[in-house]
Amino acid sequence: MTPAENPGSRNSGPAKRIGVRDIAKLAGVHFTTVGLALRDSPRLPRSTRLKIQQIAATLGYRPDPRLTVLNAYRQANKGPHYKRGL
């Protein structure tokens, strides 16, 4: 039955994208811990990284390319800022 045929259906639009906070909630950790685990940071215990990575794979998590580009832009523009043309 399609959503149009079933007015009580809550799934009327595209599927919700899985986010870092969703993974964190399921894993019982903070969302920053999920970010570290997905980047395979050595700051986390191996068991925690593997648990989070497994949950992410099960849910079909994929990073949002728009946010990846935004983060790269922010990283490139860090540093001292000087006034020009005085």
N, C-alpha and C positions, 0 to 999 in steps of 0.2 A: 504494500500500500504506500503510495507517495504522500508527502506532507500535505499536498493539496487535497487529497482524498481523506486525510485524517486530520481534522482541525485541531485535535488535542495533541498532535505531535509537536514536540519542542524542537525538533531538528528541521527547521524550515530554511536554513541557510547553509553556507559552506561549513565544513567541519572546523572547529576551533583549533588553532595552531597550538601545539604543545610548547610551553615555555619553560624557562629555567625554574621559575617559581613552582610550576606544577611538579617538576621532578623533585624539587627540594621538599615539597609537602609529602610526597610519597616516600622519599628516603628518610624523612625525619631530620633533615639538616637545614642549614641556612642557605639561601640562594647563592651567596658568594662561594660557599663550599662547592656547590654544583659547578660553578664557573671554573674553579680551580681543577676540579676532577675532570671536566671535559677537556681542559687544556693539558691534562696529564701532569699536573704540578707535583714535584717531589715534596712539597710542603705538607701533603696529606698522606696518611698511611695508605699503603697499597690496597688493603682490603676495602677501605672507604671509596677510593677511586674506582675500583672494579665494581663495587655495588652500584654506585651512581651511574657509571658507564653502561652497566647492564640494564638498569631501569630506563635510561635514555634510549638505548637501542630497542628495547621492548615497546616503548611508546612511539617509536619512529621519530625521535627528535632530530631536527635539522636546524642549524643556526640560520637566522634570518639574514639573507645577504645584504639587506639595506642596513642592518645594524653593524654588520662586519665592516662595511665601507665607512660608516660613520665613525666607528672606533679607530680605523686606520687613519682617518682624517684627523681625529683628535690627537692621536699619538704623534703624528707628523708635525703638529702645530704646538707642541709643548716646548717650553724653553723661555728664555728672557725675551721680553718685548721692549723694543726701543722706540722712542718717538723719532720720526723722520722729519727732515726738512726744517730744522730750526733756523 
